[in-house]
Amino acid sequence: MERYFTDRRHEELRVAVREFANTEVTPRIAEMEATRTASVGLSRQIARQGWIGATVPPGYGGMGVGHLGKTVVIEELSRVSGAMGAMVQASQLGVAKIIHFGNEEQKKTWLPAIASGDCLPTIAVTEPDSGGHVLGMTSSAVRDGDDYILNGSKVYVGNSHVGDLHGVVVRTGEGSKGLTAFLVESDTPGFSLGAQRPAMGLHGFSFGELVFDNCRVPAANRLGAEGDGLAVAYSSSVLYGRANLTAVSLGIHQAILDETSAFCGERQRYGAPLGELGSIKLKLGQMQSRLMTARLAAYHAVHLLDQGLPCDAELMNAKLVNVEYALDSARDAMEIHAACGLFTDRPVERYLRDAHHIFAPAGTSDVQRLRLGEIALGTAKGSWSERLSELVRREPEPTG
C-alpha cells in the first residue's frame, strides 16, 4: 500500500521480502531460538538476495533503492525475525562507511561484493571500557611502513561472527582528531573473535567481540585520512544506525500487533472473542495508534534522507518513537496474553525480548531526547545529513 512515501518499486520489493521471510526465515526460527548462536547459513542466504546493497548505487552493482527501500527490507525481515532484520541493518552500517568515506579503489573492490552477497561488512566502534563514549576508546593503530599495526578490542559488533570485512575505528593520535578508520578482513593475521555469548534476544544474530593483537593492516585499507575516524563513527550511527534500528523496531512492532490481534480474535471469554472486551479493545486501539505514528515517523525520516534534506532531528525522533512505542506495545501484548504469553509456543515473549535489544545502539532514548533538546535550544553541533548529502552530490559517477 503506497501510503508512506513508497512507490510501486518499493512495494514490489516489500512483497518479495515478505514472501522470502515467510518461506525461508520462519522455518528456521525455532532452531535459532534453541541454539542462540549466529545463523551463518541464513545470513548468507539473505545477503545473496542483494538486499545488503539496497543503498549501493547501481554503478557498483547495488539496488539503488535508497534508505526508503532499505527500510522496507529491514522492516519486513524484522516482522518475522528481529534477528535477521538486525543482521541486515548491521551490514548496512558497514556499507555506509565505504559509500561515504571509501576511495574509488575501495568502492570498486568492496561494494560489488557486498551487493552480490559475497561480503558481509560490519562496523566496530564500541569498546569494553568506554561504551558509547567514542572519544574514550583506547584501541590503537601505529604506522609501520606501508602498514598499520592494530591492537585492542571492540565489543557489541553487529555481525561479528558472520562478517567478512570489519570497519574498525581506532586511535592514531590524541583527542577528537586522533581517530582513524580501517577495513580489516576477517582472515587477517592477528585478528580473532571472542566467544559468542548467549543474549536475551535476537537469537540468530551475533553482536560480539573483535580482538586485534598486532594485527597488520595495509595503509591502502585506511578509510579516508588519518583523523577521519570520528566522522566515520558518528555518521554511520546517526544516518544509518538510527534509521536501521528504527526499521527493526517497526517490524517487531507490526508483528506484536498482528499476533495480539489474532490472539484476541481466537481466544474466547464470556462467550465472545477476547477482543470484544472494552478494556482489551482500548489496548489494541492504543497499539494501533502507536504503530501508525511510529511508521509515519520512520518513513518520513528516511524519505527526507533520500531527498538529501536536513533530517538529523527526524532520524533521532524516529528512533526514539519507534523503540519506545514498540516496547510499550510489547508490554501491553504480554498483559493481554497473560499467562499464555509466558510460554514459547507463542512468539509474543520473543518480540518483547528482541525489542529490548534495539534500545541502546545508536543512542539510547535519553540520548535522542538530549540531542532533540539541543535542537530545540539551537545548540546542536551541525547536521550530519546535510554534510554527507553534500559529499554524495560532489562524488563523480563510477567509471567502467
Secondary structure, DSSP 8 states (H G I E B T S, - for coil): ---SS--HHHHHHHHHHHHHIIIIIGGGHHHHHHH-S--HHHHHHHHTTTGGGTTS-GGGT----HHHHHHHHHHHHHHH-HHHHHHHHHHHHHHHHHHHH--HHHHHHHHHHHHHTS--EEEE--BTTTBT-GGG---EEEEETTEEEEEEEEEEEETTTT-SEEEEEEESSSSTTSEEEEEEETT-TTEEE------SS-TT--EEEEEEEEEEEEGGGEESSTT-HHHHHHHIIIIIIHHHHHHHHHHHHHHHHHHHHHHHHH-EETTEEGGGSHHHHHHHHHHHHHHHHHHHHHHHHHHHHHTT---HHHHHHHHHHHHHHHHHHHHHHHHHHGGGGGSTTSTHHHHHHHHHTTSSTT--HHHHHHHHHHHHHT-----HHHHHHHHHHHS-----
